Structures are given as structure tokens and as C-alpha cells.
Amino acid sequence: AQSVAQPEDQVNVAEGNPLTVKCTYSVSGNPYLFWYVQYPNRGLQFLLKYITGDNLVKGSYGFEAEFNKSQTSFHLKKPSALVSDSALYFCAVRHNFGNEKLTFGTGTRLTIIP
Amino acid sequence: NAGVTQTPKFQVLKTGQSMTLQCAQDMNHNSMYWYRQDPGMGLRLIYYSASEGTTDKGEVPNGYNVSRLNKREFSLRLESAAPSQTSVYFCASEIRASGANVLTFGAGSRLTVL
């Protein structure tokens, strides 16, 4: 079975500071990893994904994520936070064969403080 | 291009009433999903349809039924609503259920069962 853990329910960061939202995963075989973002009263939107290759993945709105196989982590990062980055962030995993469904973490609420 | 459209956006039911949540996508996607989102629980898969003509149970199917009416439409029915089904429901679709494909989500349907 596959699973995702987001250890922090809430992350607060001052505007302009770097931000990190943590994610660890468990999956048999090699993973496909995703970050989705949810703004208030909206559906989830795709942010970025790791398939293979370069461990640093760049996505929308200046976000990036680093895949670390030895630590089974896929942390989301941004060098300089904006107030508009405040949202709910979900990490998700799927293994890279067959037609397994996507498994989501419980979400991390990111608040950027002006 | 509307993407994934869900109706209704809001609904209040009394215990025991029935209702159907509608979902339609216009992206010619093969796979469609119904999730529920609850605080602290993340997104949990209720039912999915890997392709037209097939449906399968997800993580939390009890109390729900689905119909894949055609390639575009995937409905979720609550036959006898219970307060535990108070939640925000999201429909999603992807080109096919595998690997690195990205889900597109609807805006959500907020259901309250009194």
C-alpha cells in the first residue's frame, strides 16, 4: 500500500522569507510525486510533479520541490514567500506502474504573514 | 474550456433524504473520480471510473453509489443521507488512470446533512 505523510498541519512564514512544506511518502517501487494547491472555496490545482531524472523539480508560481529517495521525501519550497501563497497544500503519490490511484496527504495550511 | 463542472455547489439535506451530485468534464478524459474532503483527513477517494462503463470502490464507498453515464459524466448518489456525510465533495478527471498524469478538479460541492 502507498501512503503520504505531511507532518505539519500549519506552517506560518513571514512574507519574503523562504518557505518549506514537508512531505514524506511510502510506496513499493519508484514513485510519481505531486503537489497540488487549494485556494479558499476552490478545487485543487496542480503545482508540480516528479517523474524521473533531476531531483529538483520546478513548478508554477515559483515553487520547486526536491525529491530525496534515501529519505523518501518530496518537500515543497519557495525562496521568497508571497502573501498570495497562503493556501492549503497537498502532497500525493502514485507508483510508476499499473493503474494505481493517487493517494493524498492530509494537507498543510500555509499562511504567509505580511 | 470549462474543465470539470460540478453541480450543485451547495446543498443542505435532512437525514434520510437522497440526492445526486453531478459532474461533467469536457476534456475527453477517460478516468473520473469522486473524493470527499474533511478537516484533518485530506482527500479520500469514494469511487472512481477508470474508463466509460467501469466503476470501482475507493477508500470510503459506504453510503454512496455512482453512475458513469457516458464518457463526460460521472454522478455520485447518496441514497439515504447521514450527518457523517457532511463534507465537501470533489470530482476530478484525468486522461487515463496511470502514472504521471495530472488530475483536473472541479470547484467542489459543499453538502450539509442535518
Chai-1 contact restraints between the chains, C-beta under 6 A:
chainA,res_idxA,chainB,res_idxB,connection_type,confidence,min_distance_angstrom,max_distance_angstrom,comment,restraint_id
A,Y32,B,G99,contact,1.0,0.0,6.0,A-B,restraint_1
A,Y32,B,A100,contact,1.0,0.0,6.0,A-B,restraint_2
A,G43,B,F90,contact,1.0,0.0,6.0,A-B,restraint_3
A,G43,B,F105,contact,1.0,0.0,6.0,A-B,restraint_4
A,G43,B,G106,contact,1.0,0.0,6.0,A-B,restraint_5
A,G43,B,A107,contact,1.0,0.0,6.0,A-B,restraint_6
A,G43,B,G108,contact,1.0,0.0,6.0,A-B,restraint_7
A,L44,B,F105,contact,1.0,0.0,6.0,A-B,restraint_8
A,F46,B,V102,contact,1.0,0.0,6.0,A-B,restraint_9
A,I51,B,A100,contact,1.0,0.0,6.0,A-B,restraint_10
A,N96,B,G99,contact,1.0,0.0,6.0,A-B,restraint_11
A,N99,B,A97,contact,1.0,0.0,6.0,A-B,restraint_12
A,N99,B,S98,contact,1.0,0.0,6.0,A-B,restraint_13
A,K101,B,L45,contact,1.0,0.0,6.0,A-B,restraint_14
A,F104,B,G42,contact,1.0,0.0,6.0,A-B,restraint_15
A,F104,B,L43,contact,1.0,0.0,6.0,A-B,restraint_16
A,G105,B,G42,contact,1.0,0.0,6.0,A-B,restraint_17
A,T106,B,G42,contact,1.0,0.0,6.0,A-B,restraint_18
A,G107,B,G42,contact,1.0,0.0,6.0,A-B,restraint_19
